[in-house]
């Protein structure tokens, strides 16, 4: 069988640095080919070369066995090669329909056929079991809903080759199942699919073939059933991964944070919680349960009613300045839009929230030293502190965001989706960082859609449902069944005082 698209002995260099080393890769019709590896292994570079966004330095791209050189992404799309990017490529002020058909608008009698486009957009979203209104503007949608729009947009292209970069990272369980159904349908229709994911369970579920990258080179190839999740992880990082979650410690410190009757209009209702120094408190619940809104209200990012006290001292709700002064810091779930300035250098991103520490006229030498210290402490792997943050891999962006947050020396750290779109090796590092914060006596709140993650990190857990805290579990009661029952309203436990 001639592959639909292939790479032959491809290298790619950025300046003097070669990031891909003689890569051979082939995508066949009617097959799901998983490309896996740590952040920075070269996956995104390969996808950009296949999708026409980058040219190989040496080697060839073959389409139906013949050499081809795409000049840009639209030219690759015209040849049937479509990429679903991990970074959303949507216009915030356009509607869902407008984004799906942007540049390929349907017309009737020389006029835009808005109804035909709305109907087609609704049909695409129905295939994905997604109730998103087709006239909603992108800026008003949640992160998971934006991901579904990206997938619907790609499906509308009738691709011969579909390259999917972390398509499920922001999706709920129900949405993931709908995505899997579409992958199976596309495979049956003869589409060649490349699937890049850090969720190794879904690689086992979907992949017909697997290629493992490490440091820009192919280190393992396998067919379905030849690799377990553990063996995939070992191949990716080049070492055995044991005890991915650090051991939990006994919490003996006094109460650090108290939240009483917190209400965010339309999102959170009468929520109360407590947090001790040295404790990791997990918050679980379905998407839309109010987890993020609760954290943002505690950090002063949302107007709310109720009472928040740090070490017994009440603080003003709805004020980021008051929250920061009390030692509360928040790591957003969306590092690309709300966490980092992607076009700015790493050093500027690091120090932006703590500029007062570097003098009225910024002491560039102290700022450079802070970047050097953060690079060492958080293992940020970057060619230069002057490179833009957007050029970092997802894992290194997350470590930069964590370093930026910790530069303000907070006492209470709220971390929303700490490892979204991050490989298993970097996840282990992030988990160690989180536990280290607790061992320093800080209070940590972790919100995550991945139940094994929040269960592995938390000393105690709260479960939210429909804007309310449905219950609390701790110790041996932290089980997936107990959490799911609370999240689905099948069980009820006393809300924490």
Helices and strands as residue ranges (DSSP letters): E 5-14, E 17-27, E 31-36, H 43-50, E 58-63, E 66-68, H 73-78, E 81-84, H 96-100, E 107-108, E 111-112, H 114-127, G 138-140, H 143-155, E 161-165, H 173-188, E 192-196, H 200-206, E 209-214, E 217-223, H 229-237, E 255-264, E 268-276, E 280-285, H 291-298, E 305-310, E 313-315, H 320-325, E 328-331, I 335-339, H 346-351, G 352-358, H 364-377, G 389-391, H 394-406, E 412-416, H 424-439, E 443-447, H 451-457, E 460-465, E 468-474, G 475-477, H 480-487
